[in-house]
């Protein structure tokens, strides 16, 4: 994730190279202060995401979980995210 975009390095099920950071679920996961995963059980019912283009349109994301990936020095260098089309 840089200032403006989220860059996707590995993906299954959706053809996507990058997204604008303002609609990226992983942008939330990488800045989340908690040590555990960032979980959104139902994106359509979450005020942060209910109008997100990936929720209201293809791929119709309804669940998201993301975990920041840290370098050995503790810096967050990316995220591992899981999404689904049904709430969880």
C-alpha positions as CSV (number, residue, x, y, z in Angstrom):
1,X,0.0,0.0,0.0
2,X,1.4,3.4,-0.9
3,X,0.1,6.9,-0.6
4,X,-2.6,6.4,-3.2
5,X,-2.9,2.7,-4.2
6,X,-3.1,-0.8,-2.9
7,X,-1.0,-3.1,-5.1
8,X,-2.0,-6.8,-5.3
9,X,0.8,-9.3,-5.4
10,X,-1.2,-12.6,-5.2
11,X,-4.9,-13.1,-5.8
12,X,-7.4,-15.9,-6.4
13,X,-10.8,-15.4,-7.8
14,X,-10.6,-11.8,-9.0
15,X,-8.6,-10.2,-11.8
16,X,-7.1,-7.1,-10.1
17,X,-3.7,-5.5,-10.1
18,X,-4.4,-2.5,-7.9
19,X,-7.1,-0.4,-6.4
20,X,-7.3,3.2,-5.1
21,X,-6.3,3.2,-1.4
22,X,-9.6,4.9,-0.4
23,X,-11.6,1.8,-1.2
24,X,-9.0,-0.8,-0.1
25,X,-10.0,-3.1,2.8
26,X,-6.3,-3.9,3.4
27,X,-5.6,-0.2,4.0
28,X,-7.6,-0.5,7.2
29,X,-5.9,-3.8,8.2
30,X,-2.4,-2.3,7.8
31,X,-3.0,0.7,10.0
32,X,-5.2,-1.1,12.6
33,X,-3.4,-0.7,16.0
34,X,-4.6,-4.1,17.3
35,X,-2.2,-7.1,17.0
36,X,-4.9,-9.4,15.8
37,X,-6.7,-9.5,12.5
38,X,-9.0,-6.7,11.2
39,X,-12.4,-8.4,10.7
40,X,-15.5,-7.1,9.1
41,X,-18.2,-9.8,9.5
42,X,-20.7,-8.0,7.1
43,X,-19.4,-5.2,4.9
44,X,-22.9,-4.2,3.9
45,X,-23.8,-3.4,7.5
46,X,-20.5,-1.6,8.4
47,X,-20.6,2.2,8.0
48,X,-17.0,2.2,6.7
49,X,-17.8,-0.1,3.8
50,X,-21.5,-0.2,3.0
51,X,-21.1,2.0,0.0
52,X,-17.7,0.7,-1.1
53,X,-17.7,-0.1,-4.9
54,X,-16.4,-3.7,-4.1
55,X,-19.4,-4.2,-1.8
56,X,-22.2,-2.7,-3.9
57,X,-20.7,-4.0,-7.2
58,X,-18.5,-6.8,-8.4
59,X,-17.0,-8.8,-6.7
60,X,-19.7,-8.1,-4.0
61,X,-17.5,-8.5,-1.0
62,X,-19.6,-9.2,2.2
63,X,-16.8,-10.5,4.5
64,X,-13.3,-9.3,5.0
65,X,-10.5,-10.3,7.3
66,X,-7.0,-8.9,7.1
67,X,-3.8,-9.3,9.0
68,X,-0.8,-6.9,8.8
69,X,2.5,-8.6,7.7
70,X,5.5,-7.4,9.6
71,X,9.2,-7.3,8.7
72,X,11.6,-8.6,11.4
73,X,12.1,-5.0,12.6
74,X,8.3,-4.7,13.2
75,X,7.4,-2.4,10.3
76,X,4.2,-3.3,8.5
77,X,5.1,-4.2,5.0
78,X,1.8,-5.6,3.7
79,X,-1.3,-7.5,4.5
80,X,-2.8,-10.9,4.1
81,X,-6.5,-10.6,3.4
82,X,-9.4,-13.0,2.9
83,X,-12.7,-12.0,1.4
84,X,-16.0,-13.8,0.7
85,X,-19.3,-12.9,-1.0
86,X,-21.3,-14.0,2.1
87,X,-21.2,-12.6,5.7
88,X,-19.2,-14.6,8.2
